[in-house]
């Protein structure tokens, strides 16, 4: 029942507490959530992909309405809050009646209750106590624990038995689980955030980039120790992976190889494998260096950074790398970031001095310098790569998961448990005869429960007949003993 309020507030209370309002709000949340999965969302989607998917005008409208960031928009949080309020008010409106079933079970059926109870049956008896004994035995055979209720209408006892009283609260367990899930969504919408982080091998980062272009510091440093891509036989990507290391005050505190759907979780942040790709930078270039004056060829692996020293003391350093070169005005430029036509400049420091030379793997005849003490034969090229990480902070996830687990329990209670109640009491029928009145009431699944009720009645009648037969045999034996004397 709604509290005593001003009529206007009373109408608002009743509107929010109605089942119709709750269903409408639940449908709206479902529609909005579906829109959030159909419409590309920031920051999970690359800005260029957003521009390719939607026209500029449509994209402005989607951004203005918050439809490109649905789950973090203010109106989505308000919608979840209204649904929570509706669930709370609807529960408060109906909970007192349900709680009476649970806290104060109706153990003795009054005449008006017996008159309207759908499931009932009357069995003629001679002795009320024997009738109650037969009913008590039948209830125990069916797995119930009957309770004797003293002092009936004629001063006689009655029986009450029940099972699964807690099933009455199943709907409220589901309500609480929904509230936890919705509150978790509100917390994530208000205080949660998502961002991106791109790392190359060996790179460290202490902040992430958010959807609006701003940055947010992390409470630790993340380092990438490696990343890669596994392909199917036809060359399509099969799996991306990254080896991540968490550093706290310069010390390694966590390490994990992540993949799609297997994130790293640390410090309230989740790092998901989002993408993987090559950069325009070179990771390693492999050569075979052969002395021009004769000598043994040496393998040479160069990367950005420190030079490599050959056996005669000559130091070789990777000076410049152009992935897709072309020449204009005697200068080397690049057409793209793909290594389609690389140009590699080396710097040599030897006893005879310093020199530089260009190596063009696609044009080896133009690759050597006369003053260089070595011939460099190109072998292989390894480009740099980056791993794309999606970072999320979702402080309400504990409530969402708790709500999901609780909802599972509530649904089990709702579908697999029935509150069953049985009453048995001797009464007088309209003709002055004594009968054993048997009544029952289930909380749901009445059709299936009727089978159980009929089985109970049959068992009581069977016990009464067995007891009557035993009594007749005892009386016959007594008479036979008297006649024999």
C-alpha positions as CSV (number, residue, x, y, z in Angstrom):
1,X,0.0,0.0,0.0
2,X,1.2,3.5,-0.8
3,X,1.8,5.8,2.2
4,X,-0.5,8.6,3.1
5,X,0.6,11.4,0.7
6,X,-0.8,14.4,-1.0
7,X,-3.1,13.3,-3.9
8,X,-0.7,14.5,-6.5
9,X,2.2,12.7,-4.9
10,X,0.0,9.7,-4.4
11,X,-0.7,9.5,-8.1
12,X,3.0,9.8,-8.9
13,X,3.8,7.0,-6.4
14,X,1.2,4.7,-7.9
15,X,2.3,5.5,-11.5
16,X,5.9,4.6,-10.7
17,X,4.9,1.6,-8.7
18,X,2.7,0.1,-11.4
19,X,3.8,-2.9,-13.3
20,X,3.0,-1.1,-16.6
21,X,5.5,1.6,-15.9
22,X,8.2,-0.9,-15.0
23,X,7.6,-2.8,-18.2
24,X,7.7,0.4,-20.3
25,X,10.9,1.5,-18.6
26,X,12.5,-2.0,-19.1
27,X,11.6,-1.9,-22.8
28,X,13.1,1.5,-23.2
29,X,16.3,0.4,-21.5
30,X,16.4,-2.6,-23.8
31,X,15.8,-0.5,-26.9
32,X,18.5,2.0,-25.9
33,X,21.0,-0.8,-25.1
34,X,20.3,-2.4,-28.5
35,X,20.9,1.0,-30.1
36,X,24.2,1.2,-28.3
37,X,25.3,-2.1,-29.8
38,X,24.1,-1.2,-33.3
39,X,25.5,2.3,-33.5
40,X,29.2,2.6,-33.5
41,X,30.4,3.7,-30.1
42,X,33.3,6.0,-29.0
43,X,36.0,5.4,-28.1
44,X,35.9,1.7,-29.1
45,X,35.6,2.8,-32.8
46,X,38.4,4.6,-34.6
47,X,37.4,8.2,-35.5
48,X,38.2,7.6,-39.2
49,X,35.9,4.5,-39.2
50,X,33.1,6.7,-37.6
51,X,33.5,9.2,-40.4
52,X,33.4,6.5,-43.0
53,X,30.3,5.0,-41.5
54,X,28.2,8.1,-41.1
55,X,27.8,11.4,-42.9
56,X,29.1,14.5,-41.2
57,X,25.6,15.8,-40.5
58,X,24.4,12.5,-39.1
59,X,27.5,12.1,-37.0
60,X,27.0,15.5,-35.4
61,X,23.4,14.6,-34.5
62,X,24.5,11.2,-33.0
63,X,27.2,12.9,-31.0
64,X,24.8,15.6,-29.8
65,X,22.2,13.1,-28.6
66,X,24.9,10.9,-26.9
67,X,24.1,7.9,-29.1
68,X,27.8,7.4,-29.9
69,X,28.5,7.0,-26.2
70,X,25.2,5.6,-25.0
71,X,26.3,3.8,-21.9
72,X,28.1,6.9,-20.5
73,X,25.4,9.4,-21.3
74,X,23.6,11.3,-18.6
75,X,20.1,10.4,-19.9
76,X,20.9,6.7,-19.9
77,X,21.9,7.0,-16.2
78,X,18.6,8.8,-15.5
79,X,16.7,6.1,-17.4
80,X,18.4,3.4,-15.3
81,X,17.6,5.4,-12.1
82,X,13.9,5.7,-13.0
83,X,13.8,1.9,-13.6
84,X,15.4,1.3,-10.2
85,X,12.9,3.6,-8.6
86,X,10.0,1.9,-10.2
87,X,11.3,-1.5,-9.1
88,X,11.7,-0.3,-5.5
89,X,8.3,1.3,-5.3
90,X,6.6,-1.7,-6.9
91,X,8.3,-4.0,-4.4
92,X,7.3,-1.8,-1.4
93,X,3.8,-1.7,-2.7
94,X,3.4,-5.5,-2.7
95,X,5.9,-6.8,-0.2
96,X,3.8,-6.6,3.0
97,X,1.2,-9.1,1.7
98,X,4.0,-11.5,0.6
99,X,5.8,-11.1,3.9
100,X,2.7,-12.2,5.8
101,X,2.9,-15.5,4.0
102,X,6.5,-15.8,5.0
103,X,6.5,-14.5,8.6
104,X,3.0,-15.4,9.8
105,X,1.8,-18.5,7.9
106,X,-1.9,-19.2,8.0
107,X,-1.9,-22.4,10.1
108,X,-5.6,-22.8,10.9
109,X,-8.2,-22.5,8.2
110,X,-11.3,-20.5,9.3
111,X,-14.8,-21.4,7.8
112,X,-14.7,-18.5,5.3
113,X,-11.2,-19.7,4.1
114,X,-12.3,-23.3,3.7
115,X,-15.4,-22.1,1.7
116,X,-13.3,-20.4,-1.0
117,X,-10.3,-22.7,-1.1
118,X,-10.2,-24.3,-4.6
119,X,-8.4,-27.5,-3.6
120,X,-10.4,-29.3,-0.8
121,X,-11.8,-32.7,-0.1
122,X,-13.9,-34.3,2.7
123,X,-13.4,-37.8,4.0
124,X,-16.0,-39.4,6.3
125,X,-14.5,-40.5,9.6
126,X,-15.8,-42.0,12.9
127,X,-12.9,-41.0,15.1
128,X,-11.3,-37.6,14.6
129,X,-8.1,-38.6,16.3
130,X,-7.7,-41.6,14.0
131,X,-8.4,-39.4,11.0
132,X,-5.7,-37.0,12.1
133,X,-3.3,-39.9,12.7
134,X,-4.0,-41.3,9.2
135,X,-3.4,-37.8,7.6
136,X,-0.3,-37.2,9.6
137,X,1.1,-40.5,8.5
138,X,0.3,-39.8,4.8
139,X,1.9,-36.3,5.0
140,X,5.1,-37.9,6.4
141,X,5.1,-40.5,3.7
142,X,5.1,-37.6,1.2
143,X,8.1,-36.0,2.8
144,X,6.3,-33.3,4.9
145,X,6.6,-32.5,8.5
146,X,3.0,-31.9,9.8
147,X,2.5,-29.6,12.7
148,X,-0.2,-30.2,15.3
149,X,-2.4,-27.1,15.9
150,X,-4.2,-27.4,19.2
151,X,-7.8,-26.2,19.9
152,X,-9.9,-26.3,16.8
153,X,-13.6,-25.3,16.4
154,X,-14.8,-28.2,18.5
155,X,-11.7,-28.2,20.8
156,X,-10.0,-30.7,18.5
157,X,-6.5,-30.5,17.0
158,X,-5.8,-29.9,13.3
159,X,-2.7,-30.4,11.1
160,X,-0.7,-27.9,9.1
161,X,2.2,-28.8,6.8
162,X,4.1,-26.7,4.2
163,X,7.2,-26.8,2.1
164,X,9.4,-24.2,0.3
165,X,8.0,-21.2,2.1
166,X,11.0,-19.2,0.9
167,X,9.8,-19.5,-2.7
168,X,7.4,-16.7,-1.9
169,X,10.4,-14.3,-1.9
170,X,11.7,-15.4,-5.3
171,X,10.3,-12.3,-7.1
172,X,12.0,-10.1,-4.6
173,X,15.3,-11.9,-5.0
174,X,15.0,-11.2,-8.8
175,X,14.1,-7.5,-8.0
176,X,17.2,-7.1,-5.8
177,X,19.3,-8.7,-8.5
178,X,17.9,-6.3,-11.1
179,X,18.6,-3.4,-8.8
180,X,22.2,-4.5,-8.4
181,X,22.7,-4.8,-12.2
182,X,21.1,-1.4,-12.8
183,X,23.0,0.3,-10.0
184,X,26.2,-1.2,-11.4
185,X,25.3,0.3,-14.8
186,X,24.7,3.7,-13.2
187,X,28.0,3.6,-11.4
188,X,29.8,2.7,-14.6
189,X,27.9,5.4,-16.6
190,X,28.8,8.1,-14.1
191,X,32.3,7.2,-12.8
192,X,33.5,4.7,-15.4
193,X,35.5,5.6,-18.5
194,X,37.0,4.0,-21.6
195,X,40.2,4.9,-23.5
196,X,42.9,3.6,-25.8
197,X,46.5,2.9,-25.5
198,X,49.0,2.0,-28.3
199,X,52.3,0.5,-27.4
200,X,55.3,-0.7,-29.4
201,X,57.7,-3.4,-28.1
202,X,59.6,-2.1,-25.1
203,X,57.5,1.0,-24.8
204,X,56.1,2.1,-21.5
205,X,53.0,4.3,-20.8
206,X,51.5,5.9,-17.7
207,X,48.4,7.4,-19.1
208,X,45.6,6.6,-21.6
209,X,43.8,8.6,-24.2
210,X,40.1,9.1,-23.7
211,X,37.3,9.5,-26.3
212,X,37.3,13.3,-26.2
213,X,41.0,13.5,-26.9
214,X,42.1,14.2,-23.3
215,X,44.4,11.9,-21.4
216,X,44.0,10.3,-18.0
217,X,46.9,9.1,-15.8
218,X,47.1,5.5,-14.6
219,X,48.1,4.6,-11.1
220,X,50.9,2.5,-12.5
221,X,53.1,2.1,-15.6
222,X,52.4,-0.5,-18.4
223,X,55.1,-1.9,-20.6
224,X,54.7,-4.0,-23.7
225,X,57.3,-6.8,-23.9
226,X,56.0,-8.3,-27.2
227,X,53.0,-8.6,-29.4
228,X,52.1,-10.6,-32.5
229,X,49.5,-12.0,-34.8
230,X,48.7,-15.6,-35.7
231,X,47.0,-16.2,-39.0
232,X,44.9,-18.9,-40.6
233,X,46.2,-20.9,-43.6
234,X,44.6,-18.3,-46.0
235,X,46.4,-15.5,-44.3
236,X,43.5,-13.9,-42.4
237,X,44.1,-13.0,-38.8
238,X,43.4,-15.7,-36.3
239,X,44.6,-14.3,-33.0
240,X,46.3,-11.2,-31.6
241,X,48.3,-11.3,-28.4
242,X,50.4,-9.0,-26.3
243,X,52.8,-9.6,-23.4
244,X,52.1,-6.9,-20.9
245,X,54.0,-6.0,-17.7
246,X,52.7,-3.8,-14.9
247,X,55.3,-1.6,-13.1
248,X,54.7,0.0,-9.8
249,X,57.5,2.4,-8.6
250,X,59.8,0.8,-11.1
251,X,59.2,-2.7,-9.9
252,X,57.4,-5.4,-11.8
253,X,54.2,-6.4,-10.0
254,X,52.2,-8.2,-12.6
255,X,52.7,-9.9,-16.0
256,X,50.3,-11.5,-18.4
257,X,50.0,-12.4,-22.1
258,X,46.6,-11.1,-23.1
259,X,44.4,-12.0,-26.2
260,X,41.0,-11.1,-27.4
261,X,38.5,-11.8,-24.6
262,X,41.3,-12.5,-22.1
263,X,42.2,-9.1,-20.6
264,X,44.7,-8.0,-18.0
265,X,42.9,-6.7,-14.9
266,X,44.9,-4.6,-12.5
267,X,44.3,-1.6,-10.3
268,X,40.7,-1.3,-11.3
269,X,41.6,-1.1,-15.0
270,X,41.0,-3.7,-17.7
271,X,43.3,-3.9,-20.8
272,X,41.6,-5.6,-23.7
273,X,43.4,-6.6,-26.9
274,X,41.7,-4.4,-29.5
275,X,44.0,-4.4,-32.6
276,X,47.5,-5.0,-33.9
277,X,49.4,-3.5,-36.7
278,X,52.7,-2.5,-38.2
279,X,54.3,0.9,-37.8
280,X,56.4,2.8,-40.3
281,X,59.5,2.2,-38.2
282,X,61.9,-0.6,-38.7
283,X,62.6,-3.1,-35.9
284,X,65.5,-5.0,-37.4
285,X,67.4,-5.2,-40.7
286,X,69.6,-8.3,-41.4
287,X,72.7,-8.2,-43.6
288,X,75.7,-10.2,-44.5
289,X,78.8,-8.0,-44.3
290,X,81.8,-9.2,-46.5
291,X,85.2,-7.4,-46.2
292,X,86.2,-6.0,-49.5
293,X,89.9,-6.9,-48.9
294,X,88.9,-10.6,-48.4
295,X,87.8,-12.3,-45.3
296,X,85.0,-14.2,-43.7
297,X,81.5,-12.8,-44.2
298,X,79.7,-11.8,-40.9
299,X,76.0,-11.8,-40.1
300,X,74.8,-8.3,-39.1
301,X,71.5,-7.4,-37.4
302,X,70.8,-3.7,-37.1
303,X,68.0,-2.0,-35.3
304,X,67.3,1.6,-34.2
305,X,69.6,2.6,-31.3
306,X,73.1,1.4,-30.5
307,X,75.6,0.5,-33.4
308,X,77.0,-2.9,-33.9
309,X,80.8,-3.6,-34.0
310,X,82.2,-6.0,-36.6
311,X,85.3,-8.2,-36.0
312,X,87.8,-5.6,-37.3
313,X,86.4,-2.9,-35.0
314,X,84.2,-1.2,-37.6
315,X,81.1,0.2,-36.1
316,X,77.9,0.1,-38.2
317,X,74.8,2.0,-37.3
318,X,71.3,2.2,-38.9
319,X,71.2,5.9,-39.8
320,X,67.9,6.1,-41.7
321,X,65.1,3.9,-42.9
322,X,62.6,4.9,-45.7
323,X,59.9,2.3,-46.2
324,X,58.7,3.2,-49.7
325,X,61.2,5.5,-51.3
326,X,61.3,7.7,-54.3
327,X,63.8,10.3,-55.4
328,X,63.0,14.0,-56.1
329,X,65.6,16.8,-56.5
330,X,68.3,14.3,-55.3
331,X,66.4,13.8,-52.1
332,X,64.8,10.6,-50.9
333,X,61.2,10.7,-49.8
334,X,58.6,8.0,-49.0
335,X,55.3,7.4,-50.7
336,X,53.7,5.3,-47.9
337,X,54.4,3.6,-44.6
338,X,54.3,0.2,-46.2
339,X,57.8,-1.3,-46.8
340,X,57.1,-1.8,-50.6
341,X,60.4,-0.2,-51.8
342,X,62.7,0.3,-48.8
343,X,65.8,2.4,-48.7
344,X,68.3,1.9,-45.8
345,X,71.1,4.3,-44.9
346,X,74.1,3.0,-42.9
347,X,76.7,4.9,-41.0
348,X,80.2,3.3,-40.7
349,X,83.0,4.3,-38.4
350,X,86.3,2.5,-39.1
351,X,90.1,3.1,-38.9
352,X,90.0,4.9,-42.2
353,X,87.3,7.3,-41.0
354,X,83.5,7.7,-41.2
355,X,81.3,7.1,-44.2
356,X,77.7,6.7,-45.1
357,X,76.0,4.6,-47.8
358,X,72.5,3.8,-49.1
359,X,71.3,0.3,-49.6
360,X,68.3,-0.3,-51.9
361,X,67.2,-4.0,-51.5
362,X,65.1,-3.8,-54.8
363,X,68.1,-2.2,-56.7
364,X,71.2,-3.9,-55.3
365,X,73.4,-2.6,-58.2
366,X,73.0,0.9,-56.8
367,X,73.5,0.0,-53.1
368,X,77.3,0.1,-52.5
369,X,79.7,2.9,-51.8
370,X,83.2,2.6,-53.1
371,X,84.8,4.0,-49.9
372,X,83.0,1.5,-47.7
373,X,85.3,-1.3,-46.3
374,X,82.5,-3.8,-46.6
375,X,79.9,-5.1,-49.0
376,X,76.5,-5.3,-47.4
377,X,74.2,-7.9,-48.8
378,X,70.6,-7.4,-47.7
379,X,68.9,-10.5,-46.2
380,X,65.7,-9.6,-44.4
381,X,63.6,-6.8,-42.9
382,X,61.5,-6.8,-39.8
383,X,59.1,-3.9,-39.4
384,X,58.0,-2.4,-36.0
385,X,54.6,-3.1,-34.8
386,X,52.1,-1.7,-32.3
387,X,49.5,-3.3,-30.1
388,X,46.2,-1.5,-29.6
389,X,44.7,-1.8,-26.2
390,X,41.2,-0.8,-25.1
391,X,41.3,0.3,-21.5
392,X,38.1,0.4,-19.3
393,X,37.4,1.4,-15.8
394,X,34.2,-0.1,-14.6
395,X,33.7,0.3,-10.9
396,X,30.2,-1.0,-11.0
397,X,31.1,-4.4,-12.4
398,X,31.1,-6.1,-9.0
399,X,27.5,-5.1,-8.6
400,X,26.6,-6.3,-12.1
401,X,28.2,-9.7,-11.5
402,X,26.7,-10.0,-8.1
403,X,23.3,-9.2,-9.6
404,X,23.7,-11.8,-12.3
405,X,24.6,-14.5,-9.8
406,X,21.7,-13.4,-7.5
407,X,19.3,-13.4,-10.5
408,X,20.3,-17.0,-11.3
409,X,19.4,-18.0,-7.8
410,X,16.1,-16.0,-7.9
411,X,15.1,-17.6,-11.2
412,X,15.8,-21.1,-9.8
413,X,13.6,-20.3,-6.8
414,X,10.9,-18.9,-9.1
415,X,10.8,-21.8,-11.6
416,X,11.8,-24.9,-9.5
417,X,10.3,-24.3,-6.1
418,X,6.6,-24.1,-5.2
419,X,5.3,-23.1,-1.8
420,X,2.9,-25.9,-0.9
421,X,0.5,-25.7,2.1
422,X,-1.8,-28.5,3.5
423,X,-4.4,-28.3,6.1
424,X,-6.3,-31.2,7.7
425,X,-8.9,-30.8,10.4
426,X,-12.0,-32.7,11.6
427,X,-15.3,-30.8,11.1
428,X,-19.0,-31.5,11.1
429,X,-20.7,-31.4,7.7
430,X,-24.2,-29.9,7.2
431,X,-25.9,-33.2,8.2
432,X,-24.2,-33.5,11.6
433,X,-21.6,-36.2,10.5
434,X,-17.9,-36.0,11.2
435,X,-15.6,-35.6,8.2
436,X,-11.9,-35.0,7.8
437,X,-11.5,-31.8,5.8
438,X,-8.3,-31.7,3.7
439,X,-7.3,-28.5,1.9
440,X,-4.2,-27.4,0.0
441,X,-2.9,-24.4,-1.8
442,X,0.2,-24.0,-4.1
443,X,1.9,-20.7,-5.0
444,X,2.0,-21.7,-8.6
445,X,1.8,-24.7,-11.0
446,X,-1.7,-25.7,-9.8
447,X,-2.3,-28.3,-12.4
448,X,0.7,-30.3,-11.4
449,X,0.0,-29.8,-7.8
450,X,-3.5,-31.2,-8.1
451,X,-1.9,-34.6,-8.8
452,X,0.0,-34.4,-5.5
453,X,-3.2,-33.4,-3.7
454,X,-5.1,-36.3,-5.1
455,X,-2.2,-38.6,-4.1
456,X,-2.4,-37.3,-0.5
457,X,-6.2,-37.8,-0.3
458,X,-5.8,-41.4,-1.6
459,X,-3.0,-42.1,0.9
460,X,-5.2,-40.8,3.8
461,X,-8.1,-43.0,2.7
462,X,-5.8,-46.0,2.3
463,X,-4.4,-45.4,5.8
464,X,-7.9,-45.1,7.2
465,X,-9.0,-48.4,5.6
466,X,-5.9,-50.1,6.8
467,X,-6.5,-48.9,10.3
468,X,-10.1,-49.9,10.1
469,X,-9.2,-53.4,8.9
470,X,-6.6,-53.8,11.7
471,X,-9.2,-52.6,14.3
472,X,-11.7,-55.1,12.9
473,X,-9.2,-57.9,13.2
474,X,-8.4,-57.0,16.7
475,X,-12.0,-56.9,17.7
476,X,-12.6,-60.3,16.0
477,X,-9.6,-61.8,17.8
478,X,-11.0,-60.4,21.1
479,X,-14.4,-61.9,20.5
480,X,-12.9,-65.2,19.6
481,X,-11.0,-65.3,22.8
482,X,-14.1,-64.5,24.8
483,X,-16.0,-67.3,23.1
484,X,-13.3,-69.7,23.7
485,X,-13.5,-69.1,27.5
